[in-house]
Amino acid sequence: MLAFAAAAAQAANNSPMAEWPKAYSVEMETVAGGMTTKSKLSVDGDKMRTDMDANGMQMSTITRQDKKMTYSLMHANKMVMENAIPDAPAPAATTPEPVWEKVGSATINGQACTEYKMKTGNDVTTFFINGDKLPVRMTNANVTIDYKNFKADKPDASLFEVPAGYSAQGEAPAASADNGNASEESKAAAPAPEEKPAKKKKGFGGLLNR
């Protein structure tokens, strides 16, 4: 649902929204199931990154269609989960074309908007679109998304790479050079264990001399 508005803008020829550029960023506030999640979507062609704050947990997901991989980053633990992107199924031939219907006007987050309903079969999604033909709010039966601070700029290329120092699940974090040197120094400084004289074993001779 994070890029739903962009997909809807490009899916139908009769869409009242402007076609989104190939490179952009936008902030979102999503309300679903009574929980509010803040996130930021950054897109550069077939590369996408979502930075999310869910209940104080900072997470990011990088999608690289060019590599057919996704990378889920857990920043607190500097962990990364890698997953291959499966081939997308062919679209059903019976998928209906979205139909847009102008409903009226409203003020959303301080912006004058035109309200539209987008019907796709039995599904209905409502969009509030500002004077620049960009969505300010999208809502349906399950979720509401507010869009803020849309920027048609090319995001920094480093956003779409796994940061240095992140380890895959199950791997031990790589030790830094300083820690490695300290470990070697501590080994060198540790005194050698004191050798104790070997104890004489009592054999049958010892028993006979009693």
N, C-alpha and C positions, 0 to 999 in steps of 0.2 A: 504493500500500500504506500510505501514511501515515495515511489516515483510514479504513482498512479495518475496524478494530474498531467505529468509530462506525457505519459503513454496515451492518455485520453485525448490530449491536444493533437497528437499525431495519428490517432487511429481512425478518425472520421473526417471526411472532407468537409462536412458541414459544422465542424466544431467552431464555436465562437471564440475560443482561446487562441492566442498567438502561438505559432510553432516554437517550441523551446529550442535554444541553441544547442550545439553539440558539446559545449563546455560551459558549465555554470555551477553555482552553489546556491543553496537555499536552506534556511532554518525552518524547522517544523515543530509543532507541539501537537502531539497525538493523544486523544482521549479514547480509550477502549476498555471495556469491562470495569469502569470506575477508576482506572489508573491513568495518570498523565505521564507521558514520556516526552522529553525534549531531545531533539536530534538535529543533526546537520547533514545534508546530502551534498556531496561533491561529485561532479561528473566531468569526465574528459573523454568523449567518444565512447569506446567500449570499456572504459575503466570507471568504476564507481566506488565510492567510499561513504559509509554511514557511520558517523560518530554519535553515540547515544549515551544519555545519562538516565539510567533506570534505577530509581531508589538509591541514589548515591553511588551506584556502580558505573564506572567509566568503561565503556566497551566500544569497539570499532569493528566494522566488517568491510573488508576490501574485496571487491568482485573484479576479477580480471578475465574478461571474455577472451582476450588474446591468448591467455594461458589455460583457459578453461578451468580456473581454480578460484576458490574463495578462501580468504584468510580471516579468521575471527581472532581479534586481539583482546586480551584481558590485561589492561594496563597495570592494575595493582600488583599482579603477580609476574608481569612481563612474560606472559605465555601466549602462544599462538596455536590455533587449531586449523589445519589445512584440509580442505575437502575439494574433490574434483566436481566440476559442474557437469551434470548429466546432459545428454543431448535433449533438446526441447522437443516434445512431441509435435507432430504436424497439427496445425490448427484444424478444428472440425469444420467441414464444409458447410455445416448448417448454422455456424455462429452468426447471429444477426448483426447487422450494422448498427452502431449506436445512433439514436435519434435524439436531437437536442430540442428542448422546448423552453422558450423564454417565459419566466413566471412573473417577475416584477423587479423591484429594486429594494436595497437594504444597505444599512451602514454597518460594516463589520470591521472591528478593530480600528475604528476611526477613518475607514476608507469607504467612499461611495462605491457600491457594487451593483452589478446586475445579477439577478438570481436566475439560474438555468437548472432544468432537470435533464439529466442524461439517462435515457432508457435503453437498456440492452436486454431484449427479451423481457423477462419478468423482473429484472434487477433495475432499481432506480437509484441514482446518485445525484445529489444536489451540489452545484458549484456556485460560489459567489465570486464573480470576476470583476476586477477593477478596470479603470480607464485605460490601462496599458495592456489589457486583455490577458492579464495574469491572474491565476486563482489566489484568492485570499483565504478561502475556506472551502473544504470539501467534506461532505457528510453523507453517510448512508445509514442503514439500520444497525451497523455494528461499530462504526468508528467515525470520529470527527478529527480532521487535520486542519490546523491553521498554518498558513505559509507566510514566512516573514523574511525580509532582507534578501530578496532575490538579486543575484549578481551574475551578469552574463560575462564572466571573466574566466580565463583558463586557470584552474587550481594549480597549486604547486605540485610538480611531478612527484616529490617525495611522499605525498599523501598516499600514493598508490603502491608503495613498497612497504614490506614488513620492516619495522625499525630494528636497528642493530641491538643485539643483546637479548632479543626475545627467543625463548626456547619452546620447542614443540612439547606437547603434553607427554609426560613420562620421561623426559630428558632432564638431566641435572643442569642447572644454569652454569654457563661457562664461567670459570674462575678468572678473575682479572689478573693482570700481570703482577700487580702489587701483592695480591693475596698469594700468588704462586711463589714469589720470591720470599715472602715472609715465612711460608711453610718450609721452604728449603733451608732458610736460615735457622729456623727453630730446630730442624732435624740436626743440623750441624752443631748447634750449641748444646744440645741435650747430652749429658754425660753418658758414657757407655755403662751398661749394667755391670755391677760388681760380680765377679765370678766367685762362686763358693766352691770350697774343696769337695771333691766327690766323696760321698759316703761309701765306706767299705761294706760290701754285701756279706752277710753272714751265710756261709755255706755249711755243708755237713761237718767241715773241720771245726768250725766254731762251736757247733752243738756238742761235738765230742770232747772239746777242751773244757767244757763246763765242769 
